[in-house]
């Protein structure tokens, strides 16, 4: 009797927009700086990933999906340090220059 119960068909979720090969290429690319793939930026951001995927593979991803892709690639979000007030005057200037360049960035875990 239980064998005749109604069941749903297996659902695997939404099909990936990138092929396995493209996914692997993407993951290798984000482990390098954006400049390595010809993008003028100091670090990967979800918005930069979104633009890169569209231009490179012709696929559109939302910003949250780009965050997920970065995480799946083994990267984690790193907030900039906030210790400038504790540094000496010349160190503060260096810190602020680096902060402007990096903002938040995704780095390998």
C-alpha positions in Angstrom: 0.0 0.0 0.0 2.8 2.4 0.9 4.5 1.8 -2.5 1.5 3.3 -4.2 1.8 6.7 -2.3 2.1 9.8 -4.3 5.7 11.1 -4.5 7.3 14.1 -6.2 9.8 13.6 -9.0 13.4 14.3 -8.1 14.2 18.0 -8.5 17.9 18.9 -8.8 17.5 22.6 -8.5 18.1 25.3 -11.1 20.6 24.3 -13.9 24.0 26.0 -13.6 24.6 28.8 -16.0 28.3 27.9 -16.3 29.5 24.6 -17.6 31.8 22.6 -15.4 34.8 23.7 -17.5 33.7 27.4 -17.3 33.2 27.1 -13.5 36.7 25.7 -13.2 38.1 28.5 -15.3 36.2 31.1 -13.3 37.5 29.7 -10.0 41.1 29.8 -11.3 40.6 33.4 -12.4 39.3 34.7 -9.1 42.3 33.1 -7.3 44.4 35.6 -9.2 44.1 39.3 -9.0 41.5 40.9 -11.5 44.5 42.5 -13.3 45.7 39.0 -14.3 42.6 38.6 -16.5 42.7 42.1 -17.8 40.3 43.8 -15.4 41.6 47.1 -13.9 40.7 46.6 -10.2 42.7 45.8 -7.1 40.4 43.0 -5.8 37.4 40.9 -6.7 34.0 42.1 -5.6 30.6 40.5 -6.3 29.8 43.4 -8.8 33.1 42.9 -10.6 32.4 39.1 -10.8 29.0 39.9 -12.2 30.5 42.0 -14.9 33.3 39.5 -15.6 30.9 36.6 -16.0 28.6 38.6 -18.4 31.5 39.7 -20.5 33.5 36.5 -20.5 30.7 33.8 -20.7 27.6 35.8 -21.6 25.8 34.7 -18.5 24.0 37.0 -16.0 24.2 36.3 -12.2 22.7 38.4 -9.4 25.0 40.0 -6.8 24.0 37.4 -4.1 24.8 34.6 -6.6 28.2 36.2 -7.3 28.9 36.2 -3.6 27.9 32.5 -3.5 30.2 31.7 -6.5 33.1 33.5 -4.7 32.5 31.5 -1.6 32.2 28.2 -3.6 35.6 29.1 -5.2 37.1 29.1 -1.7 37.3 32.8 -1.1 36.0 34.7 1.9 35.1 38.4 2.4 37.7 40.4 4.3 36.8 43.7 5.8 39.5 46.4 5.8 41.3 46.9 9.1 40.2 49.9 11.2 43.4 50.6 13.1 44.5 53.9 11.5 43.8 55.9 14.6 46.4 53.9 16.5 49.2 54.3 14.0 51.8 57.0 13.8 51.2 59.9 11.3 53.3 58.4 8.5 51.7 55.0 9.0 48.2 56.5 8.9 48.9 58.0 5.5 50.1 54.6 4.2 47.1 52.9 5.8 44.6 55.3 4.2 46.2 54.9 0.7 45.9 51.1 1.1 42.4 51.3 2.3 41.4 53.4 -0.7 42.9 50.9 -3.1 41.5 47.7 -1.4 38.1 48.6 0.1 36.6 45.2 1.0 38.1 42.3 -0.9 37.6 38.6 -1.4 40.7 36.6 -0.5 41.5 32.8 -0.6 40.7 31.0 2.7 
